[in-house]
Structures are given as structure tokens and as C-alpha cells.
Amino acid sequence: MKRLLGLNSIISVVVMLVFAASSAWAQTAKIKIEGYSPQEIHDLGWTSPRSTGLSVVGVGQVVYLVGSDSAGAAVTSYAWTLTARPTGSTAALDSTNKKQTTFKPDMVGKFTVQLVITTAGGTSAPRAVTITSAKFVGVGGMDGLPSNPAEGQCSLCHFANFNAWTKTGHSTIFKNAIDGLASDHYAEPCIECHTVGFDSSPTAVNDGFDDVARETGWTFPAVLQPGNYANLLATNPKLAARANVQCESCHGPGSEHKGVKNGIAMTLDEASCGVCHEEEPYHRISSQWKNSVHGIFSPTFESVANRPVSSGCAKCHSGWGFIRRIDPKTPDTRPVNGASQISCAVCHDPHRSEQLPNMVRSLDNVQLGDTLTVVNYGGMGKVCMQCHISRRDAADYVQNPSNLSTHFGPHYSNQADMVDGSNAVEYGVPIGSSGHKYAVVDACVTCHMSETPAAGQPGHDKIGGHTWSMRDDNGTPDDPSDDIENVTACQTCHGPIKSFNDIMAKADYDEDGTIESTRHEIEGLLHHLDELLPPRATTAQVNANYKWDASMTPQEIARRQTLAKAWYNFLFVEEDRSFGAHNAGYSIALLRRSIATLTTGDIGAGTISMIKDVPEDQGKQVRVMWSKFAADSPAATNAVTSYSIWRRVDDAANSTGIQLSSKADLIAAGVQGNVGKRYVVNQAGTWDFVGWLPASGYEVYSTVVPTVYDSTADGMHWSVFFISGQSRGVVYETAPDSGYSVDNLAPFAPSNVVGSQVVNTVALQWDEPVDADFKYFAIYRSTTAGFDPAGMTPLATLIDNNYVDTDIVRGTTYYYRLSAYDFAGNQSQFSAELPVAVTTVGERSSGVPTEFAMQQNYPNPFNPETTINYQLPSPDHVRLVIFSALGQEVRRLIDRSQPAAYHTVVWDGRDEAGNQLPSGIYFYRLETSKFTAMKKMVLTK
């Protein structure tokens, strides 16, 4: 199945083009204050402290500075300078010519660092960054403690944020933990993240929790129990003021703030969260995020994030642009753009109270690009849907030729539209959707954030959780066989699946002859539609194949508009990138309708997918299968209510019936009560109404309908059918298709065959045929036991159930087998082999027995058949019956008049119904008007 390029490939091309173009731009130095989590420090093999990456740090805390070219060009040299520092400071950079440099501010105040870079394009102008060094003061006002803005404490001036923060888990984590309410394995190393300013580096003396603890002699409680925090609050209020995760944990120390805006830091950088949320094995949220697309950083993404808000890109590609849109404030003094990565603080507000789960910024309803559809379900997934929308009004967008370009289509990642089943080109007939949008309570979050595999398992921290990923290539991008897929949430409804390919489609939607997984069926449809659409990779191709203007004929304009709609739907499904997981029904309907507009032109009708002979029947019927029509849905405003199956009459001699003036009148006659009637339609031929079904919303329908003739060995007889769908005032019809029926049920083999030697002949007699389509019997003869009649020329063919073989030689044993044929040419199985020994005159004078007798069967025991010989000295009515050991009659071999002769009959070990009997003892009894005999025999297995 052909795989199609998606968004990632397109982005790669764009990035390469932008990167190539950047070499022509002027080089510009860029300085990033880099944060490092404990895990990153460990993975790098360093022993230096972690860092928040903030521009405001505690005295003595290490500051990491990383240089680069703003456009991503390769830098050949770096020149760092510490250009300003407080009077009396002796702080210095650890290096001046490397990509990264560090320093530790040694006193309160401001430190300015400058960078000049050189690239192949030349040397940049100086770029500077200022670091504020301060001391930690605590939020103030917490748990009855005083609040002093003069020291830089927060609570009085920022009361709304303070009040919201007090309702979060951050505000009580240390308090609850030392009171034994958090975890039984809580220990002293945990407090470096659960208190303010904790940094055990010898130089980091800045009134952080560790400094005040050392100053006041506080030690970690020996027993975690209620009352520990209350005792700390009462006996050591200065230390208690620095307990829990407070404002300064994320904004830096506040002693130099005091209303001065640049005296405190504000960032959306993940590092300010990762400093505590990334340390294996327990704290892995940031590790997962770094494996996500949201965590990607590139100069291109940064450029988009820094575009003006009016460009439309910043509202999703800038962290600040997104926040200002979904979480507005009045007045709003926050940055208007920037922050290209979609980091923790973009979706979560650490000030937010627990009125919203997990401190998400907003659970407002989402309006799609059509300005009509409002998504009011999806729980926490609505945060994702704020950006994962198409942004277009599909119906209007495809009608405007000025939109046609190489960037045509819905905005990529249009998952909200797909989940809702809205805002694509539906061609005027509503489409039903999958149940995912209501069955999955938190929509995107439920599936994409399901728990990642356990440590040591494939896909650990690569799928699920804050990776949001549904697939990991397991380190082998060219080998999909070992991919790990995030199907945990799917298993609740779909069972123990391991892959999305385990979710099978309901029908062969792409009509390649095989029912595959839903994903592959949709890929097949995409491939088919892609082949139908003209080239569109370049502007010249789009203009030549899709764009229209007033100079064109109405027919040409309509054709190009049809192409544009199909192209839009192709991209709508492709850019969703779930291949049906989000909404299989909607995806399939869009693609099939788009394909129909470019082929048959009728998007309302389904397609006949099969006309096939019914197996194991007597012929003259086929099974017709078709896909549901577009309006076969409760959501349709004028739903299809029933389907009618019509068969064309090709025999001119039989072209008589109810006269109709048009095919529309024929379809209108397709009501259940008219099934079986024949209609002659003016200029449309003669049609039999052969089947009717109510519309029930099934993906696929099938029913058995009659044909007029069967195909036989003498020739093919095709029957042509079409399906119509009825709704109020509107009818839809499929394209016609044809199939044929055969009689593939062979007749029963001749049963109870008896052979008798009469004078110089062998007389054969057997039961009359039971098949209604019986044509004739065939008799085969050989002088070799165990012969196979297949391929032999019959001794005779006849319709009677008796035959006299006169071409015999005395002293010879002949072996006979019979078969039956029907009118379709089907041959039955062969009867059991019947041996008849033709005696010489000396053995049997005159060839007629002189007394009644019945011999012991041979062989005995037997399996699967045995021969019974008996003789009649005069004509008589004969009954030869098989009984079970319990005396029950199981088979009547003979019950008819027979001539005086030596007779032979073979029993095949079956009962009257043809069922194989179990092993055991059986009796056979011969009865005439003058003679009765019974013998025992044994059937073995």
C-alpha cells in the first residue's frame, strides 16, 4: 500500500529552504540563558548544579549562557565579555571563546554579559544580556505569616495570583509531606524541589531554604507525622516563609523586585519546570516532553513565534500568543509573541486554582473555522483543540480560486475538525461520525496521554504521557515491523490489540479486493484519490490544473471546482494523520465521495462491490453486495429509507410487463409490495424488481436475488443488476454491474445398487433419483477391483433406474460403479463398487438358483463397505434391512420385486440419511414371501 507524505516531510522541506536562505542574511548573535535539570546534568556527566534558566538568580547560583547565530548559521568563533557588574564584585566568566560560558554572581546587583560571534558571513554586532542577582524572601502572607512588600514579598501586590496559588498542590507540598500526608518514602533529598531557593552549592548563600535552615539549626523531622509543619510555623517562621513551591521557585528571588519589573523574571521556558520535573526514575514529565513535537526548537519555529500577532501564526505557534488568546486579561501586559516551543506553562497556569483539572489554562468551548460548529465536549482535550483545527471555512474556502496555491487546503493538524466530523466538503449530504468524540471523555488527552510503557520496555517515555505520541519507531525508522504503538486507551473498547492495524475495517472501502485494517483501507483510498488528482506540486501546475477564471466555460469552471473540493478533502484526511483513528467513518465517506465526483459523478449512491454465485445451491441465484449510500444516516436531512435491487431482462421474448415512461418512474416503483414484478421502461429496457431491503445504517448490505439462467458447461449467462436508494423525492442509483449463477450442488449418488446374474446377463437395479434437476445416470464397469471411473467412458447412460449388461463372459467378475448428472453438468459421487461374479455352466447350471440362500457378508469385519450376496429361485418381493445391535432399523437396502437370480448388494456403512454409522455389531435380514434369514456383521473404524 502506498504511504503518503505528511506534515513532517513538508516541514522538513520548509526548514531546509529557510536554512538555505538564512546564509544570505546578516549574522546576529543570540544569547540564551540555559536551564539544566538534574537529569540533564547527570546525562552530561557534569557535577555542577542545576539551573532554572531564569534571568533573575540567587547570589552564588551558577548561570549558564549559550551563544548561537539567530538564523542558525554555523558559528566559527565566540567572544564573551562580562561588561558590567556591581562595585566590589569579583565574578568572572569561566571561558570567553566557547559556545557556552558560565559565571556565578557573587553579590546582589546586575551583571551584563556581551557576545560577539563570527560566521562564514562575517562578524556580528555585540549582543548583551543582563542577569539580576538577588536573595530569596518568600511569598509572605502564607498560613498567617506576615507579608512585607518592602522586602520584595509577593502576596499583597499580587493577591489574585497569590490567592489562586494557595489552592494548588504547589502551595502545600512541603507542608503535607513533613506531616506524613504525601508519601511514606518522602525523605530529606526531596525538599530541594519543595522549598524556595534550595541550593547546597557552597557559593549559593542567598537566604534560600537551605541557608535559613542552617542559620536556625532546623533539621528534617525524624518522623513524618501531623504537627511537624505547625511546629515549624510556630518556632521558625523565617524558614516556614520559604516552605513549599512558591512564586520565587519559578520567577527567581524577589529581593530586587519591589515593583521593578526587570527585578523579577517571567518565562515560558520548560527549564523552569524541568529543574524539578526531570529526574529519573520518578520525575519524567520533561523527559517525555523533549521527545514530543511540542518540544522541537528550530530557527524557523522561532521566526514564526516572533511574527506579529496579526499574522495569525502567533496565536498557536507562539506560547505567549496562545496564552493571550485563550486566557485573556485586562489590561494584558504579557508579551505578545515569542516562545516557539509549546512548553509546560503554555498549557498549564501554575497560578490556576484546582477549579480546572491539572491547572490547565482553559476548558472553553472551541469554535471551528466554519464559525458555526462549536465543540463543547472533550474535557481537557479542548486545550489541544484550540490549535489543532483547520482554521478554514471549507465551504467558502474551496469556492475562491485565489486560495488555490501550493499551500492550498485546511491548516495542517486539523484533528478537532476530524474528531467532530465537521467542516470538510460534504457535497450537501451530512456524514455520520464515529463515537470517539463522546465515548472518549477527555478526547485527545485520553488517548495521546495514556500511560507510557514501563521503564525498560520499548517505547518508554517515547509514546503516551507528555510525548503525546502514538507511535515510536523503536530506533529503526526504516523498519516498521518493530514499531511500538500507543494503543493502551484503545484496548478498553477494541480488546487486546497491539497495533492500530489490528482494528479491521468493516468492508473493502478502497476496493482492492481485500478487507484490511481501517488504517490501510484509508491509506488505499488516499492513494486512489491522489492518483485521480492532477499534479499540484508547483504553482505552475496548480494554475494549469486547478485555478479557474471568468474566461473559462461554465463546464470547465465546474470541473476545476470539483477538483479543488476533492483536493481539499484529500488534504483534510491526510493532514489529520490518524488514518481513521480520530474518525474513520468521516474519513472514509469524504474520500469515497471525492473519488465518486471524479469518476461516476454520483456521490449519493454507494457501489456494488460484489455479485457472486451462492455456493452449494441448485443455482439461479446470486448474492449482491453494495456499500451504503451517503444519505443512509439518521443525521441526513432526507435519509435513504430503503434499497431496491433491479435485474435487467435481456430476452426479447420475455420483454412484457408493466409499461413505464422513464427510469425515474421505475425507481419510484421500488416499494416492498412490488417485488417480483416486471417493468418495461421507455428507452431504458425491461427490468425485474428482484429484491428490497430497509435502510439500516450498515456499512455494507447484501442480499440473495434470483437470476433467470445459470451458467453451465454449455455457455455463460450473465445477469445485470443495479441498486437504487429511495428517500423523499430523491433517488440514487449505483452504476450497473453483472454476475452469474451456477448450479454447484451435485446430485446424490445412486443408492442401494443391486447386481443380479440372470442367465447370461448381469441385471443392475438401484433407487430412483431424488434430485429435481436430475438429467441421467452413468454406469461404469471394470474387471479390476478398486478401479477409478474418473476419466472413463461410461458403459451406458440412461434415465431409468435399471440396466441389463449383456456383454459378459462367464467365469469373469465384473465391478460396477454408478453416478448421476444434473442439467448443469454436475456429476455426483460414484456409488460403492459392486462386484458381480458371472459363474460358468458347471458352477450354476442354467444360471438360476434352485433354493433361497443368503451368504455371510464379505469382508467381515469391514470398513468402510461390505458386500452381501443372496439368491432367489423364483421372482419375489425382497426386503433387505440393516439393524443396529438394539434392533433399530438403520438402513433399508432393498424393498422391491426382484427376479430369480444371484443378487449382490454393497452396503457403505451409512444410515438412511447418509450419515456414517459408528463402529459396532449390526444385523442384516433378508425377507421374501417364502424365506427369511438374518446374519451378524461388524463395522470397524
Summary of the structure (lengths in Angstrom):
residues: 941
radius of gyration: 44.3
end to end distance: 51.1
largest distance: 146.8
contacts: 3032
relative contact order: 0.05
helix: 26%
strand: 24%
